Amino acid sequence: MLPDPKHADQQTAPQLPAAAHWNYSADAKTEALICRIRDTYPPHLPAGLARFRHFLAALDNPHLRLPPVFHVAGTNGKGSTVAFLQAMLEAGGKTVHRFISPHLVRFSERIVIAGREIDNAALHALVEEVDKAAASVQAAGHAISFFEFFTALSFLAFSRVPADAVLLETGLGGLLDATNVIEHPACAVITRISFDHMRTLGHTLPDIAAQKAGIIKTDCPVAIAPQFDDAVPVVFDEYAARVRASAVQLGARDWHVSAGGNGFLYQAGAVSFDLPLPALAGAHQMLNAGAAITALRLSPFAALAQQDVLAEAMRRVRWPGRLQRLETGALCALLPAGWELWVDGAHNDSGAESLRAQVDSWARADGLPLHLVTAFKARKSPDDFFERLAGCFASAQAVHFGIDAPMEQPEDVAALLRAAGYDNVRVSESLPAALGAPFFASAPRGRIIITGSLYLVGHALKLNGDSA
């Protein structure tokens, strides 16, 4: 049964377990500030829009004064799709605001103002202003969550600086997510739906899709990535018809991408673009690029959907931590000559499928031994993830990795790896200890992939000295 969008204002908010001392920023003052806000406004599950509207009203409704918004939901590929949209708009000479979560290295990655990450001085000033409004709203009986606090802060920042477009990523789900106060987006974009956050969103793909579909609005076009389950497009079509969306463009039905030579082809009816492969590694990125191209074509910026602009965007797109090779840095220096080090933020079944496709491609290309270094966030489901990658790795290490976030115990992760049939499984105290393992030095060449959690990948980038 499809959720009723009218009920988005009528939800309760169970509080998530607190996680003290989260590491948000390399800047100590900013880190302390973010931790204080988390302590004051702890995380809650999405709770509908009523309380958040009260909060925004206390800030004079900045969400009503934004440039055209691309609203992006989905399970996998949200961030990459946002990155493609940003690259396309900027290649066409447009300026872009962007709000995403989580970040990898710096908290400021979450809030990009006219193409630049928010600086610490601006962030501190905005936090002070938003904190006053949040305190008054809480005093009136409306709880505010950490995510709502910074969603409102980003809207306030965006409303004060000119830009051509806003790229807005949902936090969790869609229908009840705080970002869904945007009533008239320029385009809604829904990436692939997979199993994640099932306790909140539902235990079947159609149930999860129904929550993600909540970002589709009346008179709003929607671009949708190809889906794994045939029932999912039906959910989107029915929801779009119910709210009278202006257009629905679904991948594999209304648009297609296909690899060929050193590039890929995007086709939608009589429209086609022959483009270079994206700068982001992995065949799945062609699908994310296709969803972004479709959204651009449906939006007020459709005139930018030209061969030269899109080709330039494919070359310039950047999205750290997603199948990214680290070639220099402190962690790379721990490895013997000839070894490759990769990081990937995959953490669910769909992410594992995409990673498996790349692993199989590597096996066909050079057959280098592959080694896994992993950790998993608590309350996730690593069983399916590991099962989909079984048989790929010569060794696997579960790590303690020094970030203060709720993670599965590495001994438990190691037990799951063994149960899934992995060989040569170890527990290492840290990423440097894992990468300095003696058995790496005894092999002439190999490839190591750090994956299983964006928090783990962010920690790896910090340790390696990457700025993301």
Secondary structure, DSSP 4 states (H G I P E B T S, - for coil): -PPPGGGGGS---PBPPP-TT----SSHHHHHHHHHHHHHS--B----SHHHHHHHHHTT-GGGG-S-EEEEE-SBSHHHHHHHHHHHHHHTT--EEEE-S--SS-GGGGEEETTEEPPHHHHHHHHHHHHHHHHHHHHTT----HHHHHHHHHHHHHHHS--SEEEEE-SS-STTSGGGG--S-SEEEE-B--S-SHHHH-SSHHHHHHHHGGG--TT-EEEE---SSTHHHHHHHHHHHHHT-SEEEEBTTTBEEEEETTEEEEEETTEEEEEEPPSS-STHHHHHHHHHHHHHHHSTTGGG--HHHHHHHHHH---TTSSEEE-SSTTGGGSPTT-EEEEE---SHHHHHHHHHHHHHHHHHT---EEEEE--BTTS-HHHHHHHTTTS-SEEEEE-----S-B--HHHHHHHHHHTT-SSEEEESSHHHHHT-HHHHTSS--EEEEES-HHHHHHHHHHHT---
